[in-house]
Each structure stands twice: as structure tokens, then as C-alpha cells.
Amino acid sequence: MTVLLAGCSGAPDDPGKAGERDASTSASASPDPGGTGTGPSPEEALVPDPARLPKTRAEARDLIDRVIAGPDSFGPGVVKRSPYESNPATWPVLGEDCVWQQRKPAPSVLATLTRSFEVPAERGKGPVRLGAVVTVHRTRSDATWEMAESIEESMRCPTQQLREGEQIGSMIAGALLGGEATQTTSEDSLSELGEYRSAELGGPHHYFWQQAQTLQFTVAVTGKGAKGRTEREIDALVVHAQGTMLARLESAVEKQS
């Protein structure tokens, strides 16, 4: 069943999802007591090879490097922004004041990385800011908790500050488990769309965010619009990059025939 929520969440190219775990948080796919998680796979399409699943920080970082989006993952015209990659020793946490902060990754995180991109401004159109993030948790259960926190954040903070001079709000969020509707690419999927405002770019502009969880992994993509950019243009960039990363992830961990 599709779940619609009013709220918003952070952006992978700036702040993103919190790493704190709260036992009171409920998820669309709750973890089981044994720590393996119970979120359904889309018809069990992805059968992982245990030997290919990362167990150390070094292995997790190697997998991220093979999975995370590059400029070509979005389509033509996308370039790197500076700084291009986040500090791997930090990850974003949404504070009680609904302001995103950089903190040390949670103990459940083996490795995480964010990359930032943009479609440069052109005549009559502002720059599209894009971001991609891949996080490798220690267990599948830890990854489902991250998805749970994303839902909780959406309800807790109807407006959020990404960084100084940047804000998102007026959000509509939806969640789909694998096998529901047309969601067949991950165990759990979240989407949010709303309004982005920037001291530099003005607004409101279209904002679109997608996050997916499979096994012990989460991947997310953000698109933030600007003057002259259509919703369809932003959404297509996000969906294309998300699909590319999920396909790479499947190829990296699936059992070989």
C-alpha cells in the first residue's frame, strides 16, 4: 500500500538523512529482532552472494566507488560541483531545530559518500543542483532503520534548513515497498517533492528526492530546480541516476550463475 506523508527531508547533495537510531521509530519495513530485516524483496529478484557483501569499511568504500553516480549517470549536460565529494568521516543529521548538521557517522554505518553535481545555468535558465549518496550499513536491519528515520523526519520537520540560505518545505512524501504498484527495483522506496528556496537562486523552485533500500544499502538522489527549469526535467534527472545506481548495486552483489 502506498503511504503518503506531509513533510520533507534533507537533500543528499547538502545534508541528508540522520544516523541516530530510535527504537520508537516505525518503518514501512521494520527490522526483525534477529537483525536481518523483514522488508520484502521485489519478488526476491536480487539474490546476493554473501561473499560479495561488504563486511569491512574498506570493502564498503570500494563498493560505493563502483555504485555511486557520476555526471554521466544523470544524462548529458551534468557536471561535477565543487566540492564534489563529502568528507567520508561525517554524515548529515537533522537536529531538533530542523537544521541539518554534519556529524560522525552512526555505528551502524560501514561507509557513506555524497557527490554533488549540477546542470549549469544557460540563457533564461538557472543551474539545477543535484546530489547522489550511497550508504553501506552493517546489516539490512540498520538500513531499514535509516528508511524509518526518513519517514519520521518528514513528519517531524515540515520545513528544513539545508544550509545557510537554503530551505525546503511544502513537501509531499510517498513510500512503496518492493512489489507494490510499479516499485520493483528495491525493497523499500521513498519519494518527496516540494519547494526549494535559495538566497542565491530565489524560489520557490521544484524539489524532488528519492531514496531506496536494498539489503544493507541505501541510495538516494536529489534534484533542486531553478528559474526556467520544469518539474519534468528535474524528475527525469533524479529518476535516471537512481535507476543507474540501483542497477550497479545489483550487479555488484548479486549471486553469479
C-alpha positions as CSV (number, residue, x, y, z in Angstrom):
1,M,0.0,0.0,0.0
2,T,1.3,3.4,-0.9
3,V,1.9,5.7,2.1
4,L,1.6,9.5,1.6
5,L,3.1,11.8,4.2
6,A,3.1,15.6,4.5
7,G,6.6,16.8,5.4
8,C,10.1,17.0,4.0
9,S,13.6,15.6,4.3
10,G,17.1,16.6,3.7
11,A,19.0,16.6,0.4
12,P,21.8,14.2,-0.4
13,D,23.9,17.0,-2.1
14,D,23.7,19.0,1.1
15,P,22.6,17.5,4.4
16,G,20.7,14.2,4.1
17,K,19.5,11.5,6.5
18,A,20.2,11.2,10.2
19,G,22.1,8.3,11.6
20,E,20.7,8.1,15.1
21,R,18.5,5.0,15.7
22,D,15.4,5.2,17.9
23,A,13.6,2.1,18.9
24,S,10.3,4.0,18.9
25,T,10.6,4.8,15.2
26,S,8.3,2.7,13.0
27,A,9.2,1.9,9.4
28,S,7.3,0.8,6.3
29,A,9.6,-2.2,6.5
30,S,10.5,-2.8,10.2
31,P,13.6,-4.8,11.1
32,D,13.3,-8.2,12.8
33,P,14.8,-9.0,16.2
34,G,17.5,-11.1,14.6
35,G,18.9,-8.1,12.8
36,T,18.3,-9.2,9.2
37,G,15.3,-7.1,8.5
38,T,11.9,-8.2,7.1
39,G,11.4,-5.8,4.2
40,P,10.2,-7.8,1.2
41,S,12.4,-8.0,-1.8
42,P,10.6,-7.3,-5.2
43,E,9.7,-10.9,-6.0
44,E,13.1,-11.8,-4.5
45,A,14.6,-10.7,-7.8
46,L,18.0,-9.9,-6.2
47,V,19.7,-12.9,-4.7
48,P,23.0,-11.7,-3.2
49,D,26.2,-13.6,-3.0
50,P,27.3,-13.4,0.7
51,A,30.9,-13.3,-0.4
52,R,30.2,-10.1,-2.3
53,L,28.6,-8.2,0.5
54,P,31.0,-5.8,2.3
55,K,31.9,-6.6,5.8
56,T,34.7,-4.0,6.4
57,R,34.9,-0.3,5.9
58,A,37.4,-0.8,3.1
59,E,35.1,-3.2,1.3
60,A,32.2,-0.9,1.8
61,R,34.1,2.1,0.4
62,D,35.2,0.0,-2.6
63,L,31.5,-0.9,-3.3
64,I,30.4,2.7,-3.0
65,D,33.0,3.8,-5.6
66,R,31.6,1.2,-8.0
67,V,27.9,2.1,-7.4
68,I,27.7,5.9,-6.8
69,A,26.6,8.1,-9.6
70,G,28.9,10.2,-11.7
71,P,27.9,13.0,-14.0
72,D,27.0,10.6,-16.9
73,S,24.6,8.8,-14.6
74,F,22.1,11.7,-14.9
75,G,22.4,12.2,-18.6
76,P,24.0,14.7,-20.9
77,G,24.9,18.2,-19.7
78,V,25.6,17.3,-16.0
79,V,28.9,18.3,-14.5
80,K,30.7,18.0,-11.1
81,R,30.2,20.7,-8.5
82,S,32.9,21.8,-6.0
83,P,33.3,20.3,-3.5
84,Y,32.5,17.2,-5.4
85,E,32.6,14.6,-2.6
86,S,31.7,14.8,1.0
87,N,34.1,14.0,3.9
88,P,33.6,10.3,4.5
89,A,34.2,10.8,8.2
90,T,30.9,12.7,8.5
91,W,27.3,12.3,7.6
92,P,24.2,14.6,7.9
93,V,21.9,14.6,10.9
94,L,18.6,16.5,11.2
95,G,18.7,18.4,14.5
96,E,15.7,19.0,16.8
97,D,15.6,22.5,15.3
98,C,15.1,21.1,11.8
99,V,18.5,22.3,10.7
100,W,20.9,19.8,9.1
101,Q,24.3,19.3,10.7
102,Q,27.4,17.2,9.8
103,R,28.3,14.7,12.5
104,K,30.3,11.5,12.9
105,P,28.5,8.5,11.1
106,A,26.4,6.2,13.3
107,P,28.0,3.0,14.5
108,S,25.7,1.1,12.1
109,V,27.4,2.8,9.1
110,L,30.3,1.0,7.4
111,A,30.8,3.8,4.8
112,T,28.9,6.6,3.2
113,L,29.6,9.1,0.4
114,T,27.8,12.0,-1.1
115,R,28.6,13.6,-4.5
116,S,27.4,16.9,-5.8
117,F,26.6,17.9,-9.4
118,E,24.8,20.5,-11.5
119,V,23.3,21.3,-14.8
120,P,25.0,24.7,-15.5
121,A,22.9,27.8,-16.0
122,E,22.2,28.8,-19.5
123,R,20.3,31.6,-21.2
124,G,17.0,32.1,-19.3
125,K,17.6,29.1,-17.1
126,G,19.2,28.8,-13.7
127,P,21.5,25.9,-12.5
128,V,20.0,22.6,-11.4
129,R,21.7,21.4,-8.3
130,L,21.9,17.6,-8.0
131,G,23.2,15.1,-5.4
132,A,23.7,11.4,-5.0
133,V,24.5,9.4,-1.9
134,V,25.3,5.8,-1.1
135,T,25.4,4.4,2.4
136,V,26.5,0.9,3.4
137,H,25.2,-0.3,6.7
138,R,26.5,-3.2,8.8
139,T,23.2,-5.1,8.4
140,R,20.0,-5.0,6.5
141,S,18.2,-4.1,9.7
142,D,20.3,-1.0,10.0
143,A,19.4,0.1,6.5
144,T,15.7,-0.3,7.2
145,W,16.0,1.9,10.3
146,E,17.5,4.6,8.1
147,M,14.4,4.4,5.9
148,A,12.3,4.6,9.0
149,E,14.0,7.7,10.2
150,S,13.4,9.3,6.8
151,I,9.7,8.9,7.3
152,E,9.9,10.2,10.9
153,E,11.9,13.3,9.7
154,S,9.2,14.0,7.1
155,M,6.6,14.2,9.8
156,R,8.7,15.9,12.5
157,C,10.0,18.8,10.4
158,P,7.6,20.3,7.8
159,T,10.3,22.8,6.8
160,Q,14.0,22.2,7.0
161,Q,17.1,24.2,6.5
162,L,19.7,22.5,4.4
163,R,22.5,25.0,5.0
164,E,22.7,28.8,5.4
165,G,20.4,30.4,2.8
166,E,18.8,27.2,1.6
167,Q,15.5,25.7,2.7
168,I,13.0,23.1,1.6
169,G,9.3,22.8,2.5
170,S,5.7,22.2,1.4
171,M,6.6,18.6,0.9
172,I,4.5,15.6,-0.1
173,A,6.1,12.2,0.6
174,G,5.3,8.7,-0.5
175,A,6.6,5.2,0.4
176,L,6.4,2.0,-1.6
177,L,7.6,-1.5,-0.6
178,G,9.0,-3.8,-3.2
179,G,6.3,-5.3,-5.3
180,E,3.8,-2.5,-4.7
181,A,2.4,-0.8,-7.7
182,T,5.3,-0.4,-10.1
183,Q,8.0,-0.5,-7.5
184,T,10.2,-3.5,-8.4
185,T,13.7,-2.2,-8.1
186,S,14.3,-2.2,-4.3
187,E,13.0,-3.5,-1.0
188,D,11.7,-0.1,0.1
189,S,11.4,3.3,-1.7
190,L,10.7,6.8,-0.6
191,S,10.0,9.9,-2.7
192,E,9.4,13.5,-1.8
193,L,8.6,16.5,-3.8
194,G,8.1,20.1,-2.8
195,E,9.5,23.6,-2.9
196,Y,13.2,24.7,-2.7
197,R,14.2,28.2,-1.8
198,S,17.7,29.7,-2.0
199,A,19.1,33.1,-1.2
200,E,21.2,32.7,-4.4
201,L,18.6,31.2,-6.8
202,G,15.3,32.5,-5.3
203,G,12.3,30.4,-5.4
204,P,10.1,28.6,-4.8
205,H,11.5,26.1,-7.3
206,H,10.7,22.4,-7.7
207,Y,12.4,19.9,-5.3
208,F,12.5,16.1,-5.8
209,W,14.2,13.5,-3.7
210,Q,14.2,9.7,-3.9
211,Q,15.8,7.1,-1.6
212,A,15.8,3.3,-2.0
213,Q,16.9,0.5,0.3
214,T,18.0,-3.0,-0.7
215,L,19.8,-5.4,1.6
216,Q,22.2,-3.4,3.8
217,F,22.4,-0.5,1.3
218,T,20.6,2.8,0.8
219,V,20.9,5.0,-2.3
220,A,19.4,8.5,-2.7
221,V,19.3,11.3,-5.3
222,T,18.2,14.9,-5.0
223,G,17.2,17.5,-7.6
224,K,16.7,21.2,-6.8
225,G,15.3,23.4,-9.5
226,A,15.8,26.9,-10.6
227,K,14.3,29.6,-12.8
228,G,13.2,28.3,-16.2
229,R,13.5,24.6,-15.2
230,T,10.5,22.3,-15.5
231,E,9.4,19.7,-12.9
232,R,9.6,17.0,-15.6
233,E,13.2,18.0,-16.3
234,I,14.2,17.7,-12.6
235,D,12.3,14.5,-12.0
236,A,13.9,12.8,-15.1
237,L,17.4,13.6,-13.9
238,V,16.7,12.1,-10.4
239,V,15.0,9.0,-11.7
240,H,17.7,8.3,-14.2
241,A,20.5,8.5,-11.7
242,Q,18.6,6.5,-9.1
243,G,18.0,3.7,-11.6
244,T,21.6,3.7,-12.7
245,M,22.9,3.3,-9.1
246,L,20.3,0.5,-8.3
247,A,21.4,-1.4,-11.4
248,R,25.1,-1.0,-10.5
249,L,24.3,-2.2,-6.9
250,E,22.5,-5.3,-8.2
251,S,25.4,-6.1,-10.5
252,A,27.9,-5.6,-7.7
253,V,26.4,-8.0,-5.1
254,E,24.1,-10.5,-7.0
255,K,24.9,-14.2,-7.0
256,Q,26.6,-15.2,-10.2
257,S,25.1,-18.1,-12.2
